[in-house]
Amino acid sequence: MDHKESFLQFLKVEKRYSPHTVRSYLNDLDQFNSYLGLQNRSGAETDISYHDVRSWIVTLMEEGYSPSSIHRKISSLRVFYRFLRKEGIVTGDPLEKVVLPKTKKRLPVFVAEKSLDRLLDDCQFDEGFRGIRDRAIIEMLYFTGMRRAELTGLKDSDVDLASASVKVTGKRNKQRIIPLFGYFAVKLQEYARARDAEFNMPAEWFFVNDLGNKLYDKYVYNTVRKYLAMVTTIEKKSPHVLRHTFATHMLNHGADLNSIKEFLGHANLSATQIYTHNSFEKLSRIYKQAHPRA
């Protein structure tokens, strides 16, 4: 695609999307371009029609892609063609009349409170600095609801243990302040002291690997998966599950949606409202179990 590079620059600079999101857009555009090549339809963006897009959707469905994956790929194309129209490169929109396959709304997966209590109160973490760090990772994700990339991007200066708060840089470089309650602030202080003693120097990054460098995403994922496997049988055991768990537990204990929205760094309330479905499911089960005529 002739204008792909300028589009990717637009995503990085103007939209301030993360490298991971930009890669997703790039992969979707490359996949569509490869499909057009197989159909002998490769060429300028202005040649693409509604029928090309519709045909690609059918091909994706035949190849077993889920409706949600197809929605994401078409969303990438929509943003690309909005960019082309804004730049005056095309006048029409080949996606204007595209009808997408229906998706099922999936409820966020979360860990039961008793399971998290068992992990933090009863499970043994590894000895020494590694164990202190792993516990701090689990607690930071569960006690604040931050994303994995936000955790690995924390600098030592972002964590203010004196005022018990942490400054988080989220999507599109939007920053928010999350308070830390007393017990957890003390635990983070213990981790910071252990980290500085381990490497005999102050750290630039708050969470570091075994060499004292910035922690990488895969380590966080593997750590969360390892410890959640000790207390739960749910299939997904990712850092994002702890984010879902934070929001669900907060909502179940009386936090309002606007507060949870601010904690999570959501741009609008609609993204946060999905957590009300988990609470509704819980209320529905209680109602059916407790009401004599239910």
N, C-alpha and C positions, 0 to 999 in steps of 0.2 A: 504494500500500500504506500503510494507516493508520499502521503502527508503524515505517515505514522510517527516519524521522529518529532515533528513539531507538536503533534498531539500528546505524545509522551512528555515532552517538555512542559506543555500546558498543565498536565496532571501533576507534575512534580512541583512546578513553581507557583502557578496560580491556584490550583486546587489544594496544594500541599498534601497530596496523598502520600502514604507511607510507601517505602520500596516494595513491600509485599503486595500492596494493592496495585501499584503500577505494573508489577510483573503479571498479576492476574489479568489486567487489561491487555497487556502485550500478548499473553498466551491466547486469549480469546480472539483477538484480531488476527493473529498468525494462523489459528485453527480455521477461521472463516476464510482467510486468504488461500490456505491450502485446499480447502473444499472447492473454492471457485476455480483453482487451477485444475483440479480433477474434472471439473465440468467444462473445461476450456472457456472459463468466464473470467480469468484473471485479467487485470488491467486497471484502468483509472477508476477511482471511487464513483465518478459520475455515471459509470455504466451499470452500477448495481441497481437491481429492481426489487420490488416487493416479492416477486416470484422467486428470486434468488434466496432471499432471506427465509421465505416460507419453506422452500425446498430443503434448506439447511436444517431447519427445525425438525422436519420429518426425518431426515437422515440421522440427526442426533437421537431422536426417539427410537429409531430402529436399532441404533447402536447401544441402546440401554442406558442412556443418560437420564438421570432423574429430572422431574419437572423443575426442581429448585436450581439444579445446575444449568438447565436450559435458560431459565429466567435470568440467571447471572450473566450468561454469555450474551443474551440479547440486550441486556441492560448495558453491557460494554459497548455494543454496537450503537445503541441509542445515544450514549454520551459522545461517541466518536462522530456520529452524523450531526449532532447538535453543534459540535465544534466546527465541522466542515461548513455548516450553514452560517454560523457566526462569522467565519473567515471569508464568506462569499465564494467558497469553492464549489458548493452545490446549491441548488435552489429548492429541490424537492427532498422529501424524507421517505426512503424506501421502507421504513419501519412503521409508518403512520398507521397502517391498517392491519398490522400483524397481530394475530390472536395467539396467545400463549397457552400451553397446557396448564390446567388447574393444579395448584400445589396444595398439599395438606399442611396445615399450620402445626408445626411440631412444638410441643411444649419444651421449655428449657430443662435439661437434665440437671438434677442437683443431688447432693448427698444428704442423707437424713441427719438430723441434729445429733442423735445418739451415736451415730457412726463417727461424726467429727469429734464429739466429746471423747470417744474411746481412743481416737488417734492422738489427740493432744494431751489426754490425761494418762493413758495407760501404755501406749506403744513406745518402744525403745528406739530412739534415733541412734545413728552411728556415733562412735566415740570421737572426741576431739573437735577440732574446728569444723570438719565436714558435717558432723551431726548438728552442731549449733547453727551452721549456715542453712542446712536443709530444713530444719524446724522454722527458722526465720522466714524462709521462702514460703513455706506452707501457710504460716500465720499471716504474712504480709498479703498474700492473695485472698485469704479467707476473711481477714479482719478489715480490709479496705475495699475489696472488690475490683482492684486494678487489673488491667490486662497484662498478659505475659510480657509484651514488648515494653509496656510502661515500667514494669519491674526491672527488667534488664537495663533500661535506659536511665534508672535512678542514679544520680550522682551523689556523692557523699554530702555535698552542700545542700541537696534537696531535702534531706532528712534532718529536721530541727528537733532534736530530742529535748532541748531545754523548754521549748514551747509545745512539745508533744504534737507535732504536725509534720506532714510530708507533702512536698510540692510535686505534683504529677504532671508530666507533659503527655497529653493524649493525642488523638488523631488531629491532623492539620495544625499541630503544634499548639493546640489549645491547652492552657494550664488550669489546674484546679488544686485547691488545698484540701487535704483530708486530715481530720483530727485523729490522733492516736490515744487510746485510753491508757490509764496509768500502768497497768500490768504489762501491756504490750510494749509501751515505751521503754520500760525497764529491761525487757527481754531484748529489744533491739540494741540497747546500750551495751548489754552483755555481748551481743554478737559483734558490734563495732569494736569493742575492746579486744575480743578474741581475734578478729581479723587483723587489726593493727599489730598485735603481738605476734601473730603467725608470720607476717611478712616484714616486721620490724620497720614499718613506715606507714604514714597516713595514706589512705587510698583515694583515688580519683572517683572510682565507681563505688556505690554503696555495696552492691553484691558482686563478689569476685570469684573467679575460678581457683583451681588449686595452684596456679602460678601467680595469683594476685592481679590478673587482668579482668577485663569486663566479662561478666557471665554471659554465656551464649544461650540462645532460646532452647536448643535441644536439651541442654542440661536441666533446665527448669521443667520441661515437659517430662523427661524421664524421672525426675525426682518426685513430681506430683503423682505420676502413674505408680511408682514404686510404693509410696506410702498409702495412697488411696486403696491399692490392692489389698492392703492389710485389713481394711475395715469395711469394704463394700464390694458388691458383686456387679454393680452397674457396668455396662459395657464401655462407656466413655469415661475416661479418667484423666482428663486434660486440665491444664490451668484454667481454661475457660469455664469448666464445670465448677470450679471453686468460685468464680465470679458469679455464676448463676446461683450457687449455693448461698453466697453472701446476700444477694438481693432477695432471694426467697425467704431466708430465715429472718431478715430484717422486716420484710412485709408481714410475715406471720406473727411477729412480735410487736406490731403496731406502728411501724415506720410508715410515713405517708409517701406516696409515689414521687412527689416533687423532690423530697429529700433523697430518695434512692436515685433519682435521675441525676442529681448533683454529684452524689458519690461516684456513680458509674461514668460520669462525663458524657452522657447522651446529649445529642443536639436538640432533641425534642421529646416530648412525653410519650409519643406513640411507640417509641422503641422500648420504653420502660414498661408499658402497659401489659406486655406479654407475660410478666411475672404474676399478674393478677389471676391468670388462668390456673396457675399451680395452686394458688390459695383457694380459688373457686372449686377446683377438683377436691381439695381437702375438705372444704365445707360440705360439699355434696356427699362425700363418703360418710362424714360425721352425721349428716342429716338422715341418710338412709339407715345408718346403724342405730340412731338414737330415737327417731320419731316413731311412735307406735303404729302409725298408719302409713309410713313411708314405704 
